[in-house]
Amino acid sequence: MSEKVIWEYFTAPVLIHATKQILDNYGSEGWELVTIMAGPNGGDTLVAYFKRPKA
């Protein structure tokens, strides 16, 4: 039987003009992007939802 994975989650604001840099930064820290959605105030802000196995 496979081992149970425990996840930790993180949300972060993402500015449209710097999306790649921001996502690359979190990815290099082991965070996997789950989804990205419009921010609550609209405009140029997105909210990214990440997960990674808990250490």
Residue frames as a rotation matrix with the C-alpha (Angstrom) as fourth column:
MET 1
0.585 0.811 0.000 0.00
0.811 -0.585 0.000 0.00
0.000 0.000 -1.000 0.00
SER 2
-0.113 -0.632 0.766 1.31
0.551 -0.682 -0.481 3.50
0.826 0.368 0.426 -0.81
GLU 3
-0.611 -0.232 -0.757 2.15
0.780 -0.339 -0.526 5.99
-0.135 -0.912 0.388 1.89
LYS 4
0.524 0.852 -0.005 -0.41
0.851 -0.524 -0.050 8.71
-0.045 0.022 -0.999 2.68
VAL 5
-0.514 -0.660 0.548 0.69
0.691 -0.697 -0.192 12.18
0.508 0.280 0.814 1.54
ILE 6
0.282 0.505 -0.816 0.01
0.830 -0.555 -0.057 15.10
-0.481 -0.661 -0.576 3.87
TRP 7
-0.031 -0.215 0.976 -0.25
0.814 -0.572 -0.100 18.42
0.580 0.792 0.193 2.00
GLU 8
-0.249 0.037 -0.968 0.33
0.597 -0.781 -0.183 21.98
-0.763 -0.623 0.173 3.07
TYR 9
0.277 0.504 0.818 -1.34
0.947 -0.286 -0.145 24.81
0.161 0.815 -0.557 1.18
PHE 10
-0.481 -0.490 -0.727 -0.45
0.523 -0.826 0.211 28.41
-0.703 -0.279 0.654 0.42
THR 11
0.577 0.604 0.550 -2.19
0.815 -0.375 -0.443 31.30
-0.062 0.703 -0.708 -1.35
ALA 12
-0.403 -0.753 -0.520 -0.40
0.579 -0.650 0.492 34.27
-0.709 -0.103 0.698 -2.84
PRO 13
0.670 0.543 -0.507 -1.36
-0.033 -0.660 -0.751 37.38
-0.742 0.520 -0.424 -4.81
VAL 14
-0.239 -0.707 0.665 0.06
0.772 0.277 0.572 37.38
-0.589 0.650 0.480 -8.34
LEU 15
0.090 0.200 -0.976 0.42
-0.311 -0.925 -0.218 40.54
-0.946 0.323 -0.021 -10.40
ILE 16
0.858 0.371 0.354 -0.39
0.183 0.423 -0.887 40.00
-0.479 0.826 0.296 -14.07
HIS 17
0.802 -0.563 -0.201 2.76
-0.514 -0.478 -0.713 41.77
0.305 0.675 -0.672 -15.29
ALA 18
-0.238 -0.939 0.250 5.03
-0.954 0.177 -0.243 39.46
0.184 -0.296 -0.937 -13.22
THR 19
0.709 0.674 0.206 3.15
-0.703 0.700 0.126 36.14
-0.059 -0.234 0.970 -13.35
LYS 20
0.694 -0.463 -0.551 5.99
0.022 0.779 -0.627 33.99
0.719 0.423 0.551 -14.71
GLN 21
-0.342 -0.881 0.327 8.58
-0.325 -0.215 -0.921 35.31
0.882 -0.421 -0.213 -12.25
ILE 22
-0.148 0.367 0.918 6.28
-0.988 -0.089 -0.123 34.82
0.037 -0.926 0.376 -9.28
LEU 23
0.856 0.517 0.003 5.22
-0.517 0.856 -0.010 31.29
-0.007 0.007 1.000 -10.30
ASP 24
0.407 -0.796 -0.448 8.83
0.014 0.496 -0.868 30.29
0.913 0.347 0.213 -11.05
ASN 25
-0.408 -0.566 0.717 9.86
-0.666 -0.352 -0.657 31.55
0.624 -0.746 -0.233 -7.62
TYR 26
0.188 0.553 0.812 7.25
-0.940 0.340 -0.013 29.48
-0.283 -0.761 0.584 -5.76
GLY 27
0.910 0.129 -0.394 7.93
-0.297 0.866 -0.403 26.47
0.289 0.483 0.826 -8.00
SER 28
0.030 -0.983 -0.184 11.62
-0.223 0.173 -0.959 26.58
0.974 0.069 -0.214 -7.08
GLU 29
-0.546 -0.151 0.824 10.56
-0.822 -0.092 -0.561 26.31
0.160 -0.984 -0.074 -3.43
GLY 30
-0.997 0.080 0.010 8.62
0.078 0.991 -0.105 23.11
-0.018 -0.104 -0.994 -4.14
TRP 31
-0.345 0.928 -0.139 5.14
-0.227 -0.226 -0.947 24.64
-0.911 -0.295 0.289 -4.43
GLU 32
-0.828 0.205 0.521 2.86
0.554 0.441 0.706 23.19
-0.085 0.874 -0.479 -7.12
LEU 33
-0.804 0.570 -0.170 0.26
-0.585 -0.810 0.046 25.50
-0.111 0.136 0.984 -8.64
VAL 34
-0.632 0.684 0.364 -3.25
0.479 0.714 -0.510 24.13
-0.609 -0.148 -0.779 -8.11
THR 35
0.240 0.706 0.666 -5.26
0.962 -0.264 -0.067 26.98
0.129 0.657 -0.743 -9.65
ILE 36
-0.870 -0.401 -0.287 -5.17
0.427 -0.903 -0.032 30.69
-0.247 -0.151 0.957 -10.25
MET 37
0.088 0.982 0.166 -8.22
0.993 -0.099 0.059 32.95
0.074 0.159 -0.984 -10.01
ALA 38
-0.031 0.016 0.999 -9.13
0.241 -0.970 0.023 36.61
0.970 0.242 0.027 -10.25
GLY 39
-0.890 -0.350 -0.293 -8.45
0.377 -0.201 -0.904 38.52
0.258 -0.915 0.310 -7.03
PRO 40
-0.210 0.880 -0.425 -11.35
0.938 0.059 -0.341 39.70
-0.275 -0.471 -0.838 -4.88
ASN 41
0.084 0.206 -0.975 -10.87
0.149 -0.970 -0.192 43.33
-0.985 -0.129 -0.112 -5.95
GLY 42
0.862 0.239 0.447 -10.43
0.444 0.071 -0.893 42.62
-0.245 0.968 -0.044 -9.67
GLY 43
0.700 -0.608 -0.376 -7.91
-0.632 -0.772 0.072 44.73
-0.334 0.187 -0.924 -11.54
ASP 44
0.314 -0.708 -0.633 -4.46
-0.690 0.288 -0.664 43.33
0.652 0.645 -0.398 -12.29
THR 45
-0.465 -0.505 0.727 -4.31
-0.879 0.363 -0.310 41.02
-0.107 -0.783 -0.612 -9.27
LEU 46
0.239 0.449 -0.861 -4.75
-0.413 0.850 0.328 37.26
0.879 0.278 0.389 -9.37
VAL 47
0.246 -0.176 0.953 -4.72
-0.923 0.258 0.286 34.80
-0.296 -0.950 -0.099 -6.46
ALA 48
-0.077 -0.375 -0.924 -2.66
-0.589 0.765 -0.262 31.64
0.805 0.524 -0.279 -6.87
TYR 49
0.674 0.305 0.673 -3.33
-0.716 0.493 0.494 28.50
-0.181 -0.815 0.550 -4.81
PHE 50
-0.084 -0.831 -0.549 -0.37
-0.734 0.425 -0.531 26.18
0.674 0.358 -0.646 -4.24
LYS 51
0.904 0.223 0.366 0.27
-0.418 0.642 0.643 22.86
-0.092 -0.734 0.673 -2.53
ARG 52
-0.052 -0.888 -0.456 3.33
-0.664 0.372 -0.649 20.77
0.746 0.269 -0.609 -1.64
PRO 53
0.390 0.141 -0.910 3.94
0.412 0.857 0.310 17.66
0.824 -0.496 0.276 0.45
LYS 54
0.805 -0.068 0.590 4.38
-0.514 -0.575 0.636 18.59
0.296 -0.815 -0.498 4.09
ALA 55
-0.070 -0.950 -0.305 7.87
-0.392 0.307 -0.867 17.91
0.917 0.059 -0.394 5.36
